[in-house]
Amino acid sequence: MAKALGMRVIAEGVETDKQLQALRLLECDEIQGYLFSQPLPPEEVVKYFERRVEVD
C-alpha cells in the first residue's frame, strides 16, 4: 500500500536471511535489524561503515 501511495518502505527488526529475501522480493526500500548489526553507540557507527566498505 505504501508503494501505491508513493512512500518509501523501511523494514525494522530483520533477523534472518529468509526475512531479507522476502523483503527484497517485495521491493522494500530500506532494511535494518540484527541480521546486519546490533545497535551501536554513535561513535561506533563510523567504524562499522568503514569496515563494511573494506569488505564489500
C-alpha positions in Angstrom: 0.0 0.0 0.0 2.8 2.4 0.9 4.4 2.0 -2.6 1.0 2.7 -4.2 0.9 6.0 -2.2 4.4 6.9 -3.4 6.0 6.3 0.0 9.3 4.6 0.8 9.2 1.4 2.9 11.5 0.7 5.8 11.6 -2.8 7.4 12.9 -2.9 11.0 13.8 -5.9 13.1 15.1 -8.1 10.2 16.9 -11.1 11.8 17.1 -13.9 9.2 18.1 -14.4 5.6 14.6 -15.7 4.9 13.1 -12.4 6.0 15.7 -10.4 4.0 14.9 -12.4 0.8 11.1 -11.9 1.3 11.6 -8.1 1.8 13.8 -7.9 -1.3 11.1 -9.7 -3.4 8.6 -7.1 -2.0 11.0 -4.3 -3.1 11.4 -2.9 0.4 13.5 0.3 0.1 15.5 0.1 3.4 16.1 -2.8 5.8 17.6 -2.8 9.2 18.0 -5.3 12.1 20.2 -7.7 13.9 21.0 -9.5 10.7 23.3 -6.6 9.8 24.4 -5.3 13.2 23.4 -4.9 16.8 22.5 -1.4 17.9 25.7 0.7 18.1 26.7 3.8 20.1 27.1 6.8 17.8 30.9 6.7 17.9 30.9 3.1 16.6 28.7 3.8 13.6 31.5 5.3 11.5 33.8 2.4 12.3 31.1 0.0 11.3 30.7 1.5 7.9 34.4 1.8 7.4 34.8 -1.9 8.0 31.8 -2.6 5.6 33.4 -0.6 2.8 36.7 -2.7 3.2 34.7 -6.0 3.0 32.3 -5.1 0.2 
